[in-house]
Amino acid sequence: MSSILKIRRFLVLRLAFENSSSIESRLDDSSSVSSTNSTTEERFPGPGAQNGPLLRLETLVNRFLIRGSRSPFEWMLDLRSYGLKIARNTTSSGYINWEGETIIYRTLSFSIANFREFVHGLISSTRALLFQDILFENSISTAKSPLRKIPDISWRQIYDNPLDSTPFSNFLNDSRTNIGLENPERFLYSRIATSPDLASRFTIPGPEFHWDSRELSDWISFLSRFLENLLVLIHVTGGQPARAPELLSLRYSNSTKTGTRNIFIENGLLVFVTSYYKGYSISGTTKIIHRYLPREVGELLVYYLWLVVPFLERILLTNFRKTLPEYLFKNLLKSRRSKATRINSERFRKVFRRETLAGLGLAVNPSDYRHIAIGISRRFLSKSLQFQPEESTEIEDENDVDYEDDVLDL
């Protein structure tokens, strides 16, 4: 039944973007529940200047895909809800088992000690990647021009105003923030200029200054790996695991196109806020979820936004004619070491499996980890703090690997 409902949603989505007037007329002829006084144009906005596909989509969703529309879709929703109600009130086979401090989920098993080592090891390797390969902590300097030390983060001097919707604003450029470094956009420039090995690596000798695009591309590949690791850390340490579409929607800066950011600072901790849409067609509501990151992970993100992003914005604009997106996990361009151009749900799954294989000795899917995290919370957290099972509109099975982003709100 869920598959039929999903196909119907895609058909409605296709119809909304279809410009054929014949389809609209056929639907108008088949309608028996709409008011006889309304016209086809009122119920099915055409492709004119005023009525775009999004307005048609809203009209079709309200007519065919929600409760109260008196359509076959509503009957199928009721039938599936009845089946889900029976399934949720029927005792099913348990997949989570414990043997001492070892958790077992289906064919996966690892100890809590190993899981703790995996998280700490990933934090350590990601920090080393950021400081050594991206911020050049160990580069050689001269006596006349010593390298500036990578500054510490003054957490108490970072202020944030979540209500500020000014384009391109975030907590780092808040007027009250005094994080301890003037002109952060010049930090990496000065390190490259004052280090002989970095200057010879990133610039082309000649009478005029030119960046070496091949070296910059390799440096960007380190950034891609850093963001992949950071994505896994946020998924593992940011409370109850989010789904890939939620994580990939994180924005560190306000934008005129995508609206207000969803990464903030609160009481010295980084918090990201996501909207959960699954089940919207039944409940009609969205869930706003706040997830807080531990200081060790939040520090990596602040360093990236503070010292790397300003330099990266100028490099992309002057050398590659590209602008930096406000989405945190949207890759920028191809590098010589990686052909991937962006992080999507499938790439996230592969990255998560890669890191868990390296750290735990077994490849874990993000969908499996969501269930494992709930089992761990029930073992070690008080009842009020335990993670709750998702109120899913579909029963997940072993083949659910979270490949695709859900079609929004259909």
C-alpha positions as CSV (number, residue, x, y, z in Angstrom):
1,M,0.0,0.0,0.0
2,S,2.8,2.4,0.8
3,S,4.3,1.8,-2.6
4,I,1.0,2.6,-4.3
5,L,0.8,5.8,-2.3
6,K,4.3,6.8,-3.2
7,I,3.7,6.2,-6.9
8,R,0.6,8.4,-6.7
9,R,2.6,11.2,-5.1
10,F,5.1,11.1,-8.0
11,L,2.2,11.1,-10.5
12,V,0.7,14.2,-8.9
13,L,4.2,15.8,-8.9
14,R,4.6,15.1,-12.6
15,L,1.1,16.4,-13.3
16,A,1.9,19.7,-11.5
17,F,4.8,20.3,-13.8
18,E,3.0,19.2,-16.9
19,N,2.0,21.9,-19.3
20,S,-0.5,19.9,-21.3
21,S,-4.0,21.4,-21.2
22,S,-5.4,18.1,-22.3
23,I,-4.5,16.4,-19.0
24,E,-6.2,19.2,-17.1
25,S,-9.3,18.9,-19.2
26,R,-9.4,15.1,-18.6
27,L,-9.0,15.6,-14.9
28,D,-11.8,18.2,-15.0
29,D,-14.1,15.8,-16.7
30,S,-13.4,13.1,-14.2
31,S,-14.0,15.3,-11.2
32,S,-17.3,14.6,-9.4
33,V,-16.7,16.3,-6.1
34,S,-15.6,19.8,-7.0
35,S,-18.1,22.7,-7.1
36,T,-19.9,23.0,-10.4
37,N,-19.5,26.8,-10.3
38,S,-15.7,26.6,-10.2
39,T,-13.8,26.7,-13.5
40,T,-11.0,24.5,-14.7
41,E,-8.6,27.4,-14.4
42,E,-9.5,28.0,-10.8
43,R,-8.9,24.4,-9.8
44,F,-6.0,23.7,-12.1
45,P,-4.0,26.8,-12.6
46,G,-2.4,26.9,-16.0
47,P,1.2,27.6,-16.9
48,G,0.6,31.3,-17.2
49,A,2.8,34.1,-15.7
50,Q,0.8,34.2,-12.4
51,N,0.3,30.5,-11.9
52,G,3.5,28.4,-11.9
53,P,4.0,24.7,-11.2
54,L,4.3,25.2,-7.5
55,L,0.8,26.7,-7.3
56,R,-0.5,23.9,-9.4
57,L,1.2,21.5,-7.0
58,E,-0.4,23.0,-4.0
59,T,-3.8,22.9,-5.6
60,L,-3.4,19.2,-6.6
61,V,-2.0,18.2,-3.2
62,N,-5.0,19.8,-1.5
63,R,-7.4,18.1,-3.9
64,F,-5.9,14.6,-4.1
65,L,-3.3,13.9,-1.4
66,I,-4.7,15.0,2.0
67,R,-7.5,13.9,4.2
68,G,-10.8,15.6,3.6
69,S,-10.4,15.5,-0.2
70,R,-12.8,12.6,-0.6
71,S,-10.5,11.0,-3.1
72,P,-9.3,7.4,-3.4
73,F,-6.0,8.6,-1.8
74,E,-7.9,9.3,1.4
75,W,-9.3,5.8,1.4
76,M,-5.8,4.3,0.9
77,L,-4.5,6.5,3.7
78,D,-7.2,5.2,6.1
79,L,-6.5,1.6,5.1
80,R,-2.8,1.9,5.6
81,S,-3.3,3.7,8.9
82,Y,-5.4,0.8,10.1
83,G,-2.7,-1.6,9.1
84,L,0.0,0.4,10.8
85,K,-2.1,0.7,14.0
86,I,-2.4,-3.1,14.1
87,A,1.4,-3.5,13.4
88,R,2.3,-1.1,16.2
89,N,0.1,-2.7,18.7
90,T,1.3,-6.2,17.9
91,T,4.4,-7.6,19.6
92,S,7.0,-8.1,17.0
93,S,10.4,-9.8,17.0
94,G,13.1,-7.8,18.8
95,Y,16.2,-6.9,16.8
96,I,18.2,-5.4,19.7
97,N,19.9,-7.7,22.1
98,W,22.7,-7.2,24.7
99,E,25.4,-9.6,25.8
100,G,27.1,-7.7,28.6
101,E,28.3,-4.4,27.1
102,T,28.0,-5.7,23.5
103,I,25.0,-4.6,21.5
104,I,23.6,-6.9,18.8
105,Y,21.4,-5.7,16.0
106,R,20.5,-8.3,13.4
107,T,23.9,-9.3,12.0
108,L,25.8,-6.4,13.6
109,S,27.5,-6.4,16.9
110,F,30.0,-4.3,18.7
111,S,30.9,-3.3,22.3
112,I,30.2,0.1,23.8
113,A,33.9,0.4,24.5
114,N,34.7,-0.1,20.8
115,F,32.0,2.4,19.8
116,R,33.5,5.0,22.2
117,E,36.9,4.4,20.6
118,F,35.4,4.9,17.2
119,V,33.9,8.3,18.1
120,H,37.0,9.6,19.8
121,G,39.3,8.3,17.0
122,L,37.2,10.0,14.3
123,I,37.2,13.3,16.3
124,S,41.0,13.0,16.6
125,S,41.6,12.2,12.9
126,T,39.2,14.9,11.8
127,R,40.9,17.5,14.0
128,A,44.3,16.4,12.6
129,L,43.0,16.8,9.1
130,L,41.7,20.3,9.8
131,F,44.8,21.6,11.6
132,Q,47.5,19.9,9.6
133,D,46.2,19.6,6.0
134,I,43.8,22.6,5.9
135,L,45.1,25.2,8.4
136,F,48.8,24.2,8.0
137,E,49.7,24.0,11.7
138,N,53.1,22.3,11.1
139,S,54.3,24.5,8.2
140,I,57.8,25.9,8.3
141,S,58.2,29.6,9.0
142,T,61.2,32.0,9.0
143,A,62.7,34.0,11.8
144,K,61.7,37.3,10.2
145,S,58.1,36.2,9.6
146,P,57.0,33.6,12.1
147,L,53.7,31.9,11.5
148,R,50.8,33.1,13.6
149,K,49.6,30.5,16.0
150,I,46.1,29.0,15.3
151,P,44.0,31.0,17.8
152,D,41.9,29.5,20.4
153,I,38.1,30.0,20.3
154,S,36.7,32.4,22.8
155,W,33.4,30.7,23.3
156,R,32.1,33.3,25.8
157,Q,32.6,36.1,23.2
158,I,30.4,34.4,20.6
159,Y,26.9,35.9,20.4
160,D,24.0,34.9,18.3
161,N,20.6,36.3,17.3
162,P,18.5,33.6,15.8
163,L,15.8,36.1,14.8
164,D,18.2,38.0,12.6
165,S,17.2,37.2,9.0
166,T,19.7,39.6,7.3
167,P,21.2,37.9,4.3
168,F,24.6,36.4,4.8
169,S,24.6,36.9,8.6
170,N,25.5,34.3,11.2
171,F,26.9,34.2,14.7
172,L,30.5,34.9,13.6
173,N,29.6,38.3,12.0
174,D,27.2,39.3,14.8
175,S,28.1,42.8,15.9
176,R,28.6,41.7,19.5
177,T,30.9,38.8,18.7
178,N,34.6,39.3,19.5
179,I,36.1,35.9,18.9
180,G,39.7,37.2,19.2
181,L,41.0,37.5,15.6
182,E,40.7,40.5,13.3
183,N,40.4,39.9,9.6
184,P,40.0,36.1,9.7
185,E,39.8,36.1,5.9
186,R,43.5,37.0,5.9
187,F,44.6,34.2,8.3
188,L,45.3,31.6,5.7
189,Y,46.7,34.1,3.2
190,S,49.3,35.3,5.8
191,R,50.3,31.7,6.6
192,I,50.9,30.9,3.0
193,A,52.7,34.1,2.4
194,T,55.0,33.8,5.4
195,S,55.9,30.1,5.0
196,P,58.4,29.3,2.3
197,D,57.2,25.8,1.7
198,L,53.5,26.9,1.4
199,A,54.4,29.8,-0.9
200,S,56.3,27.5,-3.2
201,R,53.6,24.9,-3.1
202,F,50.5,27.1,-3.8
203,T,51.9,29.8,-6.0
204,I,53.5,29.8,-9.5
205,P,56.9,31.5,-9.8
206,G,56.8,34.6,-12.0
207,P,56.7,38.4,-12.0
208,E,53.0,38.3,-11.2
209,F,51.2,36.5,-8.4
210,H,49.2,33.4,-9.5
211,W,47.8,30.5,-7.6
212,D,48.6,27.0,-8.6
213,S,45.1,25.6,-9.4
214,R,46.3,22.0,-9.1
215,E,47.5,22.5,-5.5
216,L,44.3,24.4,-4.6
217,S,42.2,21.6,-6.0
218,D,44.1,19.1,-3.9
219,W,43.6,21.3,-0.8
220,I,39.9,21.4,-1.6
221,S,39.9,17.6,-1.6
222,F,41.1,17.7,2.0
223,L,38.1,19.9,2.7
224,S,35.8,17.4,1.1
225,R,37.2,14.6,3.4
226,F,36.9,16.9,6.4
227,L,33.2,17.7,5.6
228,E,32.5,14.0,5.2
229,N,34.0,13.2,8.6
230,L,32.2,16.1,10.1
231,L,28.9,14.8,8.7
232,V,29.4,11.4,10.3
233,L,30.3,13.1,13.7
234,I,27.3,15.3,13.6
235,H,25.1,12.2,12.9
236,V,26.6,10.2,15.7
237,T,27.1,12.8,18.4
238,G,24.1,15.2,17.8
239,G,21.5,13.3,19.8
240,Q,19.0,11.1,18.2
241,P,20.3,10.5,14.6
242,A,18.6,12.6,11.9
243,R,17.8,11.4,8.4
244,A,20.1,12.3,5.6
245,P,17.7,15.0,4.1
246,E,17.7,16.8,7.5
247,L,21.5,16.7,7.7
248,L,22.1,17.8,4.2
249,S,19.8,20.8,4.7
250,L,22.1,22.5,7.3
251,R,22.8,26.1,6.4
252,Y,25.4,28.1,8.3
253,S,24.4,31.5,6.8
254,N,21.2,33.3,5.9
255,S,20.4,33.5,2.2
256,T,18.1,35.4,0.0
257,K,17.2,32.1,-1.8
258,T,16.9,29.6,1.0
259,G,16.0,31.8,3.9
260,T,17.2,31.7,7.5
261,R,20.1,29.5,8.5
262,N,19.6,26.6,10.9
263,I,23.0,26.5,12.7
264,F,23.2,28.6,15.9
265,I,25.2,29.1,19.1
266,E,23.4,28.6,22.4
267,N,25.1,28.8,25.8
268,G,28.5,28.0,24.2
269,L,27.2,25.0,22.3
270,L,26.5,24.6,18.6
271,V,22.9,23.6,17.9
272,F,21.4,22.7,14.5
273,V,17.6,22.9,13.9
274,T,15.9,20.8,11.4
275,S,12.3,20.2,10.2
276,Y,11.0,16.7,10.0
277,Y,8.4,16.2,7.3
278,K,7.9,12.5,7.2
279,G,4.2,11.8,8.0
280,Y,3.1,15.3,7.0
281,S,0.4,13.9,4.7
282,I,-1.2,12.2,7.7
283,S,-0.6,14.6,10.6
284,G,-0.5,17.9,8.6
285,T,2.3,19.1,10.9
286,T,6.1,19.3,10.9
287,K,8.4,18.6,13.7
288,I,11.1,21.2,14.6
289,I,14.0,19.4,16.3
290,H,17.0,21.0,18.1
291,R,20.2,18.9,18.3
292,Y,23.2,20.0,20.3
293,L,26.8,19.1,19.5
294,P,29.5,18.3,22.1
295,R,32.2,21.0,22.3
296,E,34.8,18.8,20.6
297,V,32.6,18.5,17.5
298,G,31.3,22.1,17.6
299,E,34.9,23.3,17.8
300,L,35.7,21.7,14.4
301,L,32.7,23.4,12.8
302,V,33.5,26.8,14.2
303,Y,37.1,26.7,13.1
304,Y,35.9,25.7,9.6
305,L,33.4,28.6,9.4
306,W,35.8,31.1,11.1
307,L,39.2,30.5,9.4
308,V,38.5,28.4,6.3
309,V,35.3,29.7,4.8
310,P,36.4,33.3,4.3
311,F,39.5,32.2,2.5
312,L,37.6,29.6,0.5
313,E,35.0,32.1,-0.7
314,R,37.7,34.3,-2.2
315,I,39.7,31.4,-3.7
316,L,36.6,30.0,-5.4
317,L,35.5,33.4,-6.8
318,T,38.9,34.5,-8.1
319,N,40.2,31.1,-9.4
320,F,37.2,29.0,-10.3
321,R,34.5,31.6,-10.9
322,K,32.3,29.9,-8.3
323,T,30.4,31.1,-5.2
324,L,30.3,29.3,-1.9
325,P,26.8,27.9,-1.1
326,E,25.3,28.5,2.3
327,Y,24.7,24.8,2.7
328,L,27.3,23.3,5.0
329,F,27.6,19.9,3.2
330,K,27.3,20.9,-0.4
331,N,30.6,20.2,-2.1
332,L,32.0,22.9,-4.3
333,L,33.8,21.5,-7.3
334,K,35.7,18.5,-8.6
335,S,39.3,17.9,-7.4
336,R,42.0,15.7,-8.8
337,R,41.5,13.2,-5.9
338,S,37.7,13.1,-5.9
339,K,35.3,13.1,-8.8
340,A,32.3,13.6,-6.6
341,T,30.7,17.1,-6.8
342,R,28.2,17.1,-4.0
343,I,27.1,15.1,-0.9
344,N,23.7,13.4,-1.3
345,S,22.0,10.6,0.6
346,E,23.7,7.8,-1.2
347,R,27.1,9.4,-0.7
348,F,26.4,9.9,2.9
349,R,25.5,6.2,3.3
350,K,28.8,5.2,1.6
351,V,30.8,7.6,3.8
352,F,29.1,6.4,7.0
353,R,29.8,2.7,6.0
354,R,33.4,3.6,5.2
355,E,34.0,5.3,8.6
356,T,32.3,2.6,10.7
357,L,34.2,-0.1,8.8
358,A,37.5,1.7,9.7
359,G,36.5,2.4,13.3
360,L,34.4,-0.5,14.3
361,G,35.5,-3.2,11.9
362,L,32.1,-3.5,10.3
363,A,30.1,-1.4,7.8
364,V,26.9,0.1,9.4
365,N,24.2,1.7,7.3
366,P,22.8,5.0,8.7
367,S,19.3,3.5,8.8
368,D,20.7,0.6,11.0
369,Y,22.4,3.1,13.3
370,R,19.2,4.9,13.9
371,H,17.8,1.7,15.5
372,I,21.1,1.0,17.3
373,A,21.1,4.5,18.8
374,I,17.6,4.0,20.2
375,G,18.8,0.7,21.8
376,I,21.8,2.3,23.3
377,S,19.7,5.2,24.8
378,R,17.3,2.7,26.4
379,R,20.3,0.9,28.1
380,F,22.2,3.9,29.4
381,L,19.8,6.9,29.6
382,S,16.9,7.6,32.0
383,K,13.4,7.1,30.6
384,S,12.8,10.8,30.1
385,L,16.0,11.2,28.0
386,Q,15.7,8.0,25.9
387,F,15.4,8.3,22.1
388,Q,11.9,7.7,20.8
389,P,11.1,5.5,17.8
390,E,10.2,7.6,14.7
391,E,6.5,8.1,13.9
392,S,7.1,6.8,10.5
393,T,4.4,6.5,7.9
394,E,6.0,3.4,6.5
395,I,7.4,0.3,8.2
396,E,11.2,0.2,7.6
397,D,12.7,-3.1,6.7
398,E,16.2,-4.4,6.2
399,N,16.4,-2.9,2.7
400,D,15.8,0.6,3.9
401,V,19.2,2.3,3.3
402,D,17.9,5.9,3.1
403,Y,19.0,6.4,-0.5
404,E,16.7,9.1,-1.6
405,D,15.5,12.4,-0.2
406,D,11.7,12.3,0.4
407,V,9.6,14.3,-2.0
408,L,8.7,17.4,0.0
409,D,5.4,17.1,1.8
410,L,3.6,15.0,-0.7
